[in-house]
Amino acid sequence: MAVSTASTGPFIRAAINGLPPYSAGRSVRDAAGGGAVASDLLGLAANEGPYGPFPAAAAAAVECVHSANLYPQSGFRSLRGELADFLGVGVERVAVGAGGIALIHHLSVALLDEGTTIVTGTPTFHAYALDARKQGASARTAPVRLDGGYDLAAMLELVDDLSRIVYVCNPNNPTGGIVTREELLRFVDAVPESTTVVVDEAYFEYARSTGYPDTIADRAFHRPNLVTLRTFSKAYGLAGLRVAYLVGSPALIEAVQKVQSNYEVTSVALAAARASLPEADELARRVELNRAGRATLTEGLRRFGFPPIDSHANFVYAEVGDGKLFAKALEAEGIIVRPANAMGDPAGARITVGTPEQVERTVEALSRVAGHVGPRRGSTYR
Ligand SMILES: Cc1ncc(COP(=O)(O)O)c(C=O)c1O
């Protein structure tokens, strides 16, 4: 057999060689060197819930650690069944995975061949395009609307025979805007059946508002080519445990289950998620605190000259002039926020809504950095 002497190392697929290294943005764990998180440093860059797991979930996780010598339940059947009851759907419509990021990866592996495309908005959650590129597929993007919601009419223009997935991030990360039930229904009616619509509702719990669709409860969205993604990472405060779910077309759910690794969700994460589901009052309390904090943060941004977009999630996006400079100025104040350059908008930044005290501290810091950084006078978002 002829051996090529030109080789300089192991063969790596061209799609992977061409990828930029993953950049998650700076976190409080980075600032703390991966160790204990300094109590005076405020991490508002990752849209984590600020309150930790629900007390019942923390207790269940601690209890479960004692049996960590055992593998998790195969097929995650208990959590899938409890989610099915909680959501009022059949269990064949439910998959769980190690976070929404893992489920987006599985959908990409199951649906995307080399040369196919995904269609999505910009700026938006980076994983959609990144996971497409890992498969040798590419992303077509339509700019989001000025209110931060997806421009579904513009996206429809980008859908063709090569389009395997259309992602609708609702509310959109990082802009916080939504599309309404009527807009989304019109869109899914027009998308061909061979193209899967993934509705990413990572921030669903925060978004309850007039016109916002619930694509799991609303039977009009039960289609052979539609799945909805939700996560325990945000309103349920379990980002560090990695557990999320997909609900929708049984054929798509089965495809994802074939792709995912056995036992990818840990027993501790499964226990915490199961204990969280019945805690409706605690969830409502946190959602209400977020709503109030979001209003205060939005008003503070506006007052100090950073035009914000009205948000339906647990973060607020604003025009800040130069996102990186803005983030640097706030880090000097002990607050880590997310510049949006890596998401396709160098003039934007996203700030997570913290506890009431954290929001107050953020607004005070905004008042101090306002003289040094910011958009041109009289600017509105984009
Ligand atoms: C829009 C969106 N989808 C999915 C996720 C994935 O979350 P996780 O992997 O923590 O479930 C995130 C996380 O930030 C997100 O913003």
The ligand as an SDF file (V2000), in Angstrom:
LIG
                    3D

 16 16  0  0  0  0  0  0  0  0999 V2000
  -31.0860   30.0570   22.6780 C   0  0  0  0  0  0  0  0  0  0  0  0
  -30.4000   28.9960   23.4540 C   0  0  0  0  0  0  0  0  0  0  0  0
  -30.6350   27.7300   23.1560 N   0  0  0  0  0  0  0  0  0  0  0  0
  -30.0570   26.7250   23.8250 C   0  0  0  0  0  0  0  0  0  0  0  0
  -29.1820   26.9960   24.8490 C   0  0  0  0  0  0  0  0  0  0  0  0
  -28.5320   25.8230   25.4860 C   0  0  0  0  0  0  0  0  0  0  0  0
  -28.6220   25.7670   26.8290 O   0  0  0  0  0  0  0  0  0  0  0  0
  -28.1690   24.4690   27.6310 P   0  0  0  0  0  0  0  0  0  0  0  0
  -27.2010   23.6990   26.7680 O   0  0  0  0  0  0  0  0  0  0  0  0
  -27.5470   24.9870   28.8610 O   0  0  0  0  0  0  0  0  0  0  0  0
  -29.4350   23.6820   27.8520 O   0  0  0  0  0  0  0  0  0  0  0  0
  -28.8960   28.3080   25.2030 C   0  0  0  0  0  0  0  0  0  0  0  0
  -27.9270   28.6210   26.2540 C   0  0  0  0  0  0  0  0  0  0  0  0
  -27.5060   29.7090   26.4900 O   0  0  0  0  0  0  0  0  0  0  0  0
  -29.5230   29.3460   24.4790 C   0  0  0  0  0  0  0  0  0  0  0  0
  -29.2890   30.6290   24.7450 O   0  0  0  0  0  0  0  0  0  0  0  0
  1  2  1  0
  2  3  1  0
  2 15  2  0
  3  4  2  0
  4  5  1  0
  5  6  1  0
  5 12  2  0
  6  7  1  0
  7  8  1  0
  8  9  2  0
  8 10  1  0
  8 11  1  0
 12 13  1  0
 12 15  1  0
 13 14  2  0
 15 16  1  0
M  END
$$$$
